[in-house]
Amino acid sequence: MGVNKKTAIITGSGSGIGAGIAKKLAQNGANVVVLDLSKQGAEETARDIINNGGKAIAVQADITSWPEINAAVEETLHVFGTIDILVNNAGAIKDSSILKMSEQDWDLVLDTCLKGSWHCCKAVLGYMRSQNFGRVVNITSRAWLGNPGQSNYSSAKAGIVGLTMSLALEFASYGITVNIVAPGFIEAPMARRLPLETQQKVINAQPIKRPGRIEDVANAVLFFCDDETNYITGQILYVDGGRHVV
Ligand SMILES: NC(=O)c1ccc[n+]([C@@H]2O[C@H](COP(=O)([O-])OP(=O)(O)OC[C@H]3O[C@@H](n4cnc5c(N)ncnc54)[C@H](O)[C@@H]3O)[C@@H](O)[C@H]2O)c1
């Protein structure tokens, strides 16, 4: 039941939503691999978990690099002996109108959000299949439905939806579920980097007129990671104050 004694890799857990997910899974008994591009961020989250009685290691890795992700998976197996849960949370934004967007900004966001998630899935799914159990949770965004100024980000997050649905089908018979959590505006660094006026506009457009909490997203991820959530796959759970309905 739950995630007790399961091993979870959470990408981008050196800050924001990822750190919240890592702490939530650790509080529920999981061994946590805090994977981030930022060594300092990863170490801070891992230290915090350990200081609160949990089990965690910090792993610095770039999800856009296949060798680095493979090495991170090897290290996880070496330390904890198993991989049961993968949360693809790391992401990046580089917003602008398509008319001003550079190819570099397109590539950075697509490589981080989409290719990075694909790398991590590819690196763990063989192992999960061999143990006939796995939970993959991909963090997209309500923005996959489209957002002006985010043609790169919306495309990458929509790509994650396709990736999730394909893998849900490919691995359903191996005890592996693959699901999506799609946050709207969450009180976390990515949203807080937007101009204040834009932040207010987004919140005003939501049926529930407050920013979401990191805890709201972490609870949704925990639900999909649970041992017992074994008949739910290929699902999108919006954590967006109802914004996707508007
Ligand atoms: N904050 C929001 O309102 C919001 C809304 C919808 C979706 N999201 C999604 O939630 C996730 C987390 O967002 P956040 O607000 O916590 O952002 P954040 O910027 O605080 O966290 C992103 C983390 O990913 C790490 N990262 C970036 N590139 C990486 C790479 N190549 N390899 C490894 N790690 C890398 C960063 O170092 C950082 O720690 C993202 O996928 C984002 O798209 C956020």
The ligand as an SDF file (V2000), in Angstrom:
LIG
                    3D

 44 48  0  0  0  0  0  0  0  0999 V2000
    5.1200   26.5340  -11.6830 N   0  0  0  0  0  0  0  0  0  0  0  0
    4.0160   26.3520  -12.3750 C   0  0  0  0  0  0  0  0  0  0  0  0
    3.0390   27.1050  -12.2380 O   0  0  0  0  0  0  0  0  0  0  0  0
    3.8940   25.2100  -13.3510 C   0  0  0  0  0  0  0  0  0  0  0  0
    2.6990   25.0870  -14.0700 C   0  0  0  0  0  0  0  0  0  0  0  0
    2.5430   24.0340  -14.9530 C   0  0  0  0  0  0  0  0  0  0  0  0
    3.5530   23.1090  -15.1150 C   0  0  0  0  0  0  0  0  0  0  0  0
    4.7080   23.2580  -14.4200 N   0  0  0  0  0  0  0  0  0  0  0  0
    5.7460   22.2490  -14.6290 C   0  0  0  0  0  0  0  0  0  0  0  0
    6.1840   21.7640  -13.3970 O   0  0  0  0  0  0  0  0  0  0  0  0
    7.5760   21.4330  -13.4680 C   0  0  0  0  0  0  0  0  0  0  0  0
    8.3490   22.1270  -12.3560 C   0  0  0  0  0  0  0  0  0  0  0  0
    8.1440   23.5220  -12.4230 O   0  0  0  0  0  0  0  0  0  0  0  0
    8.7210   24.5310  -11.2830 P   0  0  0  0  0  0  0  0  0  0  0  0
    7.8330   25.7050  -11.2790 O   0  0  0  0  0  0  0  0  0  0  0  0
    8.9650   23.7880  -10.0370 O   0  0  0  0  0  0  0  0  0  0  0  0
   10.0740   24.9890  -12.0120 O   0  0  0  0  0  0  0  0  0  0  0  0
   11.5740   25.1290  -11.4770 P   0  0  0  0  0  0  0  0  0  0  0  0
   12.2740   25.9530  -12.5050 O   0  0  0  0  0  0  0  0  0  0  0  0
   11.6200   25.5400  -10.0430 O   0  0  0  0  0  0  0  0  0  0  0  0
   12.0900   23.6220  -11.5180 O   0  0  0  0  0  0  0  0  0  0  0  0
   12.6240   23.0140  -12.6270 C   0  0  0  0  0  0  0  0  0  0  0  0
   13.8080   22.1890  -12.1430 C   0  0  0  0  0  0  0  0  0  0  0  0
   14.2600   21.4320  -13.2720 O   0  0  0  0  0  0  0  0  0  0  0  0
   15.6770   21.4680  -13.2800 C   0  0  0  0  0  0  0  0  0  0  0  0
   16.1540   21.2720  -14.6520 N   0  0  0  0  0  0  0  0  0  0  0  0
   16.0280   22.1150  -15.6980 C   0  0  0  0  0  0  0  0  0  0  0  0
   16.6190   21.5910  -16.7830 N   0  0  0  0  0  0  0  0  0  0  0  0
   17.1240   20.3820  -16.3960 C   0  0  0  0  0  0  0  0  0  0  0  0
   17.8770   19.3810  -17.0650 C   0  0  0  0  0  0  0  0  0  0  0  0
   18.2210   19.5120  -18.3410 N   0  0  0  0  0  0  0  0  0  0  0  0
   18.2330   18.2820  -16.3790 N   0  0  0  0  0  0  0  0  0  0  0  0
   17.9120   18.1300  -15.0590 C   0  0  0  0  0  0  0  0  0  0  0  0
   17.2140   19.0630  -14.3700 N   0  0  0  0  0  0  0  0  0  0  0  0
   16.8330   20.1700  -15.0410 C   0  0  0  0  0  0  0  0  0  0  0  0
   16.0410   22.8680  -12.7760 C   0  0  0  0  0  0  0  0  0  0  0  0
   17.3710   22.9260  -12.3130 O   0  0  0  0  0  0  0  0  0  0  0  0
   14.9960   23.0470  -11.6760 C   0  0  0  0  0  0  0  0  0  0  0  0
   15.4590   22.5890  -10.4240 O   0  0  0  0  0  0  0  0  0  0  0  0
    8.0160   21.8070  -14.8880 C   0  0  0  0  0  0  0  0  0  0  0  0
    7.9630   20.6770  -15.7310 O   0  0  0  0  0  0  0  0  0  0  0  0
    6.9720   22.8000  -15.3130 C   0  0  0  0  0  0  0  0  0  0  0  0
    6.8330   22.8490  -16.7100 O   0  0  0  0  0  0  0  0  0  0  0  0
    4.9060   24.2880  -13.5470 C   0  0  0  0  0  0  0  0  0  0  0  0
  1  2  1  0
  2  3  2  0
  2  4  1  0
  4  5  1  0
  4 44  2  0
  5  6  2  0
  6  7  1  0
  7  8  2  0
  8  9  1  0
  8 44  1  0
  9 10  1  0
  9 42  1  0
 10 11  1  0
 11 12  1  0
 11 40  1  0
 12 13  1  0
 13 14  1  0
 14 15  2  0
 14 16  1  0
 14 17  1  0
 17 18  1  0
 18 19  2  0
 18 20  1  0
 18 21  1  0
 21 22  1  0
 22 23  1  0
 23 24  1  0
 23 38  1  0
 24 25  1  0
 25 26  1  0
 25 36  1  0
 26 27  1  0
 26 35  1  0
 27 28  2  0
 28 29  1  0
 29 30  1  0
 29 35  2  0
 30 31  1  0
 30 32  2  0
 32 33  1  0
 33 34  2  0
 34 35  1  0
 36 37  1  0
 36 38  1  0
 38 39  1  0
 40 41  1  0
 40 42  1  0
 42 43  1  0
M  CHG  2   8   1  16  -1
M  END
$$$$
